[in-house]
């Protein structure tokens, strides 16, 4: 499938930070998640990284990067942040803060600057596939660049 690389905020951000990436396009299916993108691209779902927009009880918004085949322990994340609760944002709130539509959310070039929490084991992978700012487009990058280009902190909150 020959696609022109769309100039999303995420792509502009990666170009600006001089991060090498390979755009990967697939047929997007609403609510298909990482299972569909991994299958369509023929890659391990563990290497497909979800960008989750969350909020805590103090109404602080943040991003968690998580393996496609794992979930976030909201209890552990709340404990880590020293807050009572952590929960996913409603889609319209996530869209407003990220500047992306749910299903095409990227941690790069978000509308609102948010702290990014990276699941520790993501950094052990040789490459990851993460959203490029548009439904149906992931970018293959080296995960080791994430801490350098994002305001991030490493966490261990997967289940």
N, C-alpha and C positions, 0 to 999 in steps of 0.2 A: 504494500500500500504506500504510494508515494504522496507524502503530505508536505506542504510548505510549513516550516516551523512558525506557529503563531507567535506574535510578539506580546506574550502575556507579561504581567508584572514579574512573575517568577523567572521567565526566560531573560528578561532585561536585567534582573537582579543577578542571576548566574553569570551573564556576560560581563556585567559591571565588576563582579568579584573575580573574574577570570577563572571560573570553575569549569573544567571540561565536563561535558555531558553528551549523552546520546539520546535524542528524542525517540520515544517509542509510542506508536499509535495503535489503538485497538478499538473495537466496536463497543462503545459504552452502553451498558444496560443499567437502567435505573434500579437502585438498591442492590446491584450485583456485588458491589464491594470488591475487596482484594481477591476474592476467589475467582471472579470473572476475569479481572485484568491479568492475574497470574496465568490462568488457563489460556486466555486469548494470546498472550505474549510467549507462552511456553516457558515460564520461569517459576521458580520456587516461591510459593506464597509467603514464606518466612522472610524473603528478601524484598517483598513489596511492602512499603512502609506507609502506614496510615497517618494522616495529619488530622489530629483531633483537637477541636477548639472546645475548651472546658472553662468552667467558672467555679470559683469557690464561694463560700457564704459571705465573703466580704465584697462580692461582685467584682473580683479581679479576674480578668480574662487571660488565658494562657493557652499554649499549644503543647500537646504531648505527641511525640513521634513514637509509634508502636509498630511492631511486626504485624503483618497482615493476618497471621494465624494465631495471634495472641489477643488478650483483652487487657484493659487497664484495671488494676485493683483500685477502685475509688477510695476505699478505706486507707490503703497504704499511701496513696497520693495525698490525701487529706492529712494524714499523720506526718508525711514528709514536709508538707507546707505549713504544718502547725496551725491548721484551720479545722473547723468542725466538719464541713462537707465539701465535696468536689463532685461536680456533675457535668455531663455534656451540655453545651449550650443548645438552645432551640435553634433550628436551622436559620431562621431569619436573623437571630442575634449573631450567630457564627458568620453569616454572609456579611453582615454590617461591619463586624470587626476585622474580618480577613480581607474583604474586598473580592472574595471569590464566592462561587456558588457551591454549596455542599455537593460533593462528588467530584469537584474540581479544585478543592482546597489545597494550597501549597503553603509550606512554611516560609517560602521565599517571597519577599516583596509584599508583605501584608499591608493593608491600609492602616491599621493601628499597630504600633510596635508592641509586640507581646513577648513575654519570656517564653522560651522553648525548652521543654524538658525532653531529653533524649533517653530512651530505654538503653541501658548500658550495652547490652549484647548486640545492638545494631552496629556499634563501632567495631565489632569483631568480624563483620562480614567483609568480603572482598569488594562487593558492589551491591548497591541497592537500587530499587526502582521507586521513585517518589513522584508525587503529582507535580506536573509542570504548569499548573494554574488553569487547567481546562479539563472538562470531562473528556475521557478517551485519550489522554496524553500523559504518559509518565516519562520521567527522564532517568536514565541510568547514570549514577554518579558514584564516586568513591565516598563511603560514609565518613571517612576520616576527615573530610573537609567541613563537616557539619559544625563541630565546635568552633572552628575558625571563622565561619561566615554567619553564624547565628548567635544571638544573645542567649546562650543556652547553659543548661545544667544537666548533669548525668543523673539518672534515677534508676532504681530497680523496682518497678511496680507492675510487672507483667504477671498474668495468671493464665 
